[in-house]
Amino acid sequence: MASRDVRDVLAALREVVPFCQVQWAPRKAPELPYGVLMPLDTENTHKDNRTHYVLVPYQIELYSRTRDVPLEKRVQAVLDDMGIGWERSHTIDKNGPAVVTYYYVTLTE
């Protein structure tokens, strides 16, 4: 598994669809589809009583009106091209008429 800097991944994802990190400003989310890059709990390595390296699992949330397989393929191509391993799942957004595709990746900050 390769790790990549979150800023590089966010920039690459923004070439596919509007993306933000953590959340959109209130009432500022664009029309669907769009994405959110959400950090999860870190997985740090330690050396000499210091944090040596920080790996951050991220959840990439891709929101669309219906499942958009071509859009998913474009996001997956970005991750694959950057050498980032990913896992995927889907759910329905309970706050609105949207399908959410989740990608789970590990990045560095």
C-alpha positions as CSV (number, residue, x, y, z in Angstrom):
1,M,0.0,0.0,0.0
2,A,1.4,3.3,-1.0
3,S,0.7,6.4,1.1
4,R,0.2,9.8,-0.6
5,D,-0.1,13.3,0.8
6,V,-3.7,14.4,1.3
7,R,-3.2,17.7,-0.5
8,D,-2.1,15.9,-3.7
9,V,-5.0,13.5,-3.5
10,L,-7.5,16.3,-2.9
11,A,-6.2,18.2,-5.9
12,A,-6.4,15.1,-8.1
13,L,-10.0,14.4,-7.0
14,R,-11.0,18.0,-7.7
15,E,-10.2,17.3,-11.3
16,V,-13.0,14.8,-11.4
17,V,-15.7,16.4,-9.3
18,P,-16.0,19.2,-6.7
19,F,-14.4,18.0,-3.4
20,C,-13.8,19.5,0.0
21,Q,-12.0,18.3,3.1
22,V,-14.2,17.5,6.1
23,Q,-17.3,19.5,5.2
24,W,-18.8,22.1,2.9
25,A,-19.6,25.5,4.5
26,P,-23.3,25.7,5.5
27,R,-25.5,26.0,2.4
28,K,-22.3,26.1,0.1
29,A,-22.3,22.5,-1.1
30,P,-22.4,22.4,-5.0
31,E,-25.1,20.5,-6.9
32,L,-24.6,16.7,-7.0
33,P,-22.3,15.0,-7.7
34,Y,-19.6,16.2,-5.2
35,G,-17.2,14.6,-2.7
36,V,-15.9,15.0,0.8
37,L,-12.5,13.8,2.0
38,M,-12.9,12.9,5.7
39,P,-9.9,11.9,8.0
40,L,-10.4,9.1,10.4
41,D,-8.3,8.1,13.5
42,T,-4.5,8.2,12.8
43,E,-2.2,5.1,12.8
44,N,1.1,6.5,14.0
45,T,4.5,4.9,14.3
46,H,6.8,5.9,17.1
47,K,10.6,6.1,17.5
48,D,12.7,7.4,20.3
49,N,9.6,8.5,22.3
50,R,8.3,10.6,19.4
51,T,5.7,10.3,16.8
52,H,7.8,9.3,13.8
53,Y,5.3,8.8,11.0
54,V,1.6,9.6,10.7
55,L,-0.6,7.5,8.5
56,V,-4.2,8.7,8.3
57,P,-7.1,6.5,7.1
58,Y,-9.4,8.6,5.1
59,Q,-13.0,8.1,4.0
60,I,-13.7,9.5,0.6
61,E,-17.4,10.2,0.3
62,L,-18.8,10.5,-3.2
63,Y,-22.4,11.9,-3.3
64,S,-24.6,11.4,-6.4
65,R,-28.3,11.3,-7.2
66,T,-28.1,7.7,-8.2
67,R,-25.2,5.3,-8.3
68,D,-22.9,6.7,-11.0
69,V,-20.6,3.9,-12.1
70,P,-18.7,6.0,-14.7
71,L,-18.0,8.6,-12.0
72,E,-16.9,5.9,-9.6
73,K,-14.5,4.6,-12.3
74,R,-13.0,8.0,-12.7
75,V,-12.4,8.3,-8.9
76,Q,-11.0,4.8,-8.8
77,A,-8.7,5.7,-11.7
78,V,-7.3,8.7,-9.8
79,L,-6.6,6.5,-6.8
80,D,-5.1,3.7,-9.0
81,D,-2.9,6.2,-10.9
82,M,-1.6,7.5,-7.6
83,G,-0.8,4.0,-6.4
84,I,-3.4,4.2,-3.6
85,G,-5.1,1.0,-2.5
86,W,-8.8,1.4,-1.8
87,E,-11.9,-0.4,-0.5
88,R,-15.4,0.7,-1.5
89,S,-18.9,0.5,-0.1
90,H,-22.3,2.2,-0.8
91,T,-25.2,3.5,1.2
92,I,-28.2,5.9,0.9
93,D,-27.8,9.4,2.3
94,K,-30.6,9.7,4.9
95,N,-30.5,13.5,4.8
96,G,-31.3,13.8,1.1
97,P,-32.0,12.0,-2.1
98,A,-28.4,10.8,-2.7
99,V,-26.4,7.6,-3.0
100,V,-23.1,7.8,-1.1
101,T,-20.1,5.8,-2.4
102,Y,-17.4,5.4,0.3
103,Y,-13.7,4.8,-0.5
104,Y,-11.4,3.9,2.3
105,V,-7.7,4.8,1.7
106,T,-4.6,5.6,3.8
107,L,-2.8,8.9,3.3
108,T,-0.1,11.0,5.0
109,E,-0.4,14.5,6.3
